[in-house]
Amino acid sequence: MADPYGGGGIWDNAFHVIYAKADCNPLLTAKITLMHTCREQIRVRMGVTTDLTSEIPDFVLGFPIFDFQGSCKFMLGGTTEEDKTIEFGLDLTPLSI
């Protein structure tokens, strides 16, 4: 972490300790399996609309922790075919209200 950003350092040479909520009960979730060869090209957002004919969502929820991160490497960082795929879950509760 002490190296400069771009030279191995991260987040302006700082780290954060974050505690998870003890009682998290999501109302809406998504399980995503994503295959890509260059994770720095990915941005994750979810949206909903009440208009079934609409081509754009009325509400969008972004997940910036995934946005354009990790340089142009496979999703899991390795070099095998399996490293191209990542599976993760998202709490979409704000979209259900």
C-alpha positions as CSV (number, residue, x, y, z in Angstrom):
1,M,0.0,0.0,0.0
2,A,2.9,2.4,0.6
3,D,3.9,2.4,-3.1
4,P,2.6,5.2,-5.3
5,Y,-0.8,4.6,-7.0
6,G,0.0,2.9,-10.3
7,G,3.1,1.3,-8.9
8,G,1.4,-1.1,-6.6
9,G,-0.1,1.3,-4.0
10,I,-3.8,1.6,-3.5
11,W,-6.4,4.2,-2.4
12,D,-4.0,7.0,-1.9
13,N,-1.8,4.9,0.5
14,A,-4.7,4.5,3.0
15,F,-6.8,1.6,4.2
16,H,-10.2,1.5,5.9
17,V,-11.7,-0.9,8.4
18,I,-15.4,-1.4,7.6
19,Y,-17.8,-3.4,9.8
20,A,-20.7,-5.2,8.2
21,K,-24.2,-4.6,9.4
22,A,-25.1,-7.2,12.1
23,D,-28.7,-7.6,10.9
24,C,-28.9,-7.3,7.1
25,N,-32.2,-8.5,5.6
26,P,-32.2,-7.6,1.9
27,L,-35.6,-7.5,0.2
28,L,-34.3,-7.9,-3.3
29,T,-31.0,-9.5,-4.4
30,A,-29.2,-10.5,-7.6
31,K,-26.7,-13.2,-8.2
32,I,-24.4,-12.4,-11.1
33,T,-22.0,-14.6,-13.0
34,L,-19.9,-12.4,-15.2
35,M,-17.3,-13.5,-17.7
36,H,-14.8,-10.9,-19.2
37,T,-11.2,-10.7,-20.0
38,C,-10.5,-7.1,-19.0
39,R,-11.9,-6.1,-15.6
40,E,-10.9,-2.4,-16.0
41,Q,-13.6,-2.1,-18.8
42,I,-16.5,-3.1,-16.5
43,R,-19.1,-1.0,-14.7
44,V,-21.9,-2.6,-12.7
45,R,-25.3,-0.9,-12.4
46,M,-28.8,-2.2,-12.0
47,G,-32.0,-0.4,-13.0
48,V,-35.8,-0.8,-12.9
49,T,-38.7,0.7,-14.7
50,T,-42.5,0.4,-14.3
51,D,-43.0,1.0,-18.1
52,L,-42.6,-2.4,-19.9
53,T,-42.0,-0.6,-23.2
54,S,-39.2,1.6,-21.9
55,E,-35.7,1.0,-23.1
56,I,-34.1,2.9,-20.2
57,P,-34.7,2.4,-16.5
58,D,-36.5,5.0,-14.3
59,F,-34.2,4.3,-11.4
60,V,-30.5,3.2,-11.4
61,L,-28.4,1.8,-8.6
62,G,-24.6,1.9,-9.1
63,F,-21.9,-0.2,-7.5
64,P,-18.8,1.9,-7.9
65,I,-16.6,-0.7,-6.1
66,F,-16.7,-2.7,-9.3
67,D,-16.3,0.2,-11.7
68,F,-13.2,0.0,-14.0
69,Q,-11.1,-1.7,-11.3
70,G,-7.9,-3.8,-11.4
71,S,-6.2,-3.0,-14.8
72,C,-6.8,-5.2,-17.8
73,K,-6.6,-8.6,-16.2
74,F,-9.1,-11.5,-16.0
75,M,-11.9,-11.2,-13.5
76,L,-10.0,-13.3,-10.9
77,G,-6.6,-12.0,-11.9
78,G,-5.1,-15.3,-13.1
79,T,-4.4,-16.5,-16.6
80,T,-6.6,-19.6,-16.9
81,E,-10.0,-19.9,-18.6
82,E,-11.6,-20.2,-15.2
83,D,-10.1,-16.9,-14.1
84,K,-12.3,-15.1,-16.7
85,T,-15.5,-15.7,-14.6
86,I,-16.5,-14.2,-11.3
87,E,-19.7,-14.7,-9.3
88,F,-21.0,-12.1,-6.9
89,G,-24.2,-11.0,-5.2
90,L,-25.8,-7.6,-4.9
91,D,-28.3,-6.1,-2.5
92,L,-30.9,-4.4,-4.6
93,T,-33.2,-3.4,-1.8
94,P,-33.2,0.3,-2.7
95,L,-34.7,-0.6,-6.1
96,S,-37.6,-2.4,-4.4
97,I,-39.0,0.5,-2.4
